[in-house]
Amino acid sequence: MSEDLRGLQSIPRGFLKLLIVRLLRDKEMSGTDIMEVLENRSGGKWRPSPGSIYPMLASLKDKGIIEIAKTEGRTSTYRLSRQGEERVKEMFRHRHQVETSTGLHRLIWLELLDPSDRVTFHMNAVTFGSESLLEDARHLTESQRQKLTMRVEKAIDTLQQLLDELRSGNTDDGQSTSNDH
């Protein structure tokens, strides 16, 4: 798989819309600001094109989800509108539906990969997720930290089971994998 996602045209529009709305929830931004933040957060691997960002901003503005905060020359800075804030709150109340949809996309994608590629994909996700959690945990409230602690402990238990099975050379069905090539 390519390390650089700049040419990737398969980022779903719905996902990009959610990213833009989420970014504007925190602060006012221009289209260029949004592109730069997304590029930085992806470690330089993905920068949406102006052809993706600006039509999306126009659509969100037409729907009343965002509004122009100010205009300087040809540059407009956007913010979430009151209607947009309500829709974001509603989205977070129903985030399990978004997670289910995202999970379905991931499952379809994974079915296209052979087992060794799936293992690599999952290990990359574990590594990236762990590094991200380490950084994000620094910004959590005490209550959020306690909830995260319980989830991490559960994940560690699962990873320990995996490690034990890998070390023993047995799969879940009890068959030895030591003769696999």
Residue, then its C-alpha position, 0 to 999 in steps of 0.5 A: m500500500s502506498e505510504d502517501l495518500r495525496g493521490l487517494q480519491s477514495i476518502p468518502r465525501g461524508f467523512l470529509k464533511l465530518l472532518i470539516v464540521r469537527l474542525l470548525r467546532d473548535k475554531e474559525m478556519s479558512g479552507t486553506d487552514i482546514m487543508e493544512v490541519l488535515e495534512n498535519r494530522s495525517g503526518g503529511k500523508w493526505r492533503p485534501s485538494p481545494g477541489s474537495i474542500y471549497p465545494m464542501l464548504a459551499s455546500l455546508k454553508d448552503k445547508g446552514i451548517i456553517e457560516i462565514a465569520k469574516t472575509e479578508g480579500r478573497t479569503s473567507t473564514y468559516r465557523l459552525s452556525r447554531q444549526g451546525e452546533e445542534r447537528v454536531k450534538e445530534m451526531f455525537r448522540h448517535r455516534h454508534q451509527v457512524e461507528t457502525s458505518t465506518g466499521l462496515h467500510r473497514l470490514i469490506w476493505l479487510e475482506l479484500l486483503d489476504p491474511s498476512d496483509r490483514v495482520t499488517f493492517h491491524m498491527n499498524a492500527v494497533t501501533f498508530g492507535s496506541e501512539s495516538l491514545l498516549e498523546d490524547a490521554r494527556h488532554l482528558t479529564e480524570s473521569q475520561r482517563q479512568k474510562l480509558t484505563m479500563r478499556v486499555e486494560k481490557a485491550i491488554d488482556t486481549l493482546q496478552q491472549l494473542l501473544d500467548e497463542l503466538r508463542s505457543g504456536n497454536t491457533d484458536d482451534g488448537q492446531s499447531t502453526s509451527n509448520d506454516h511457511 
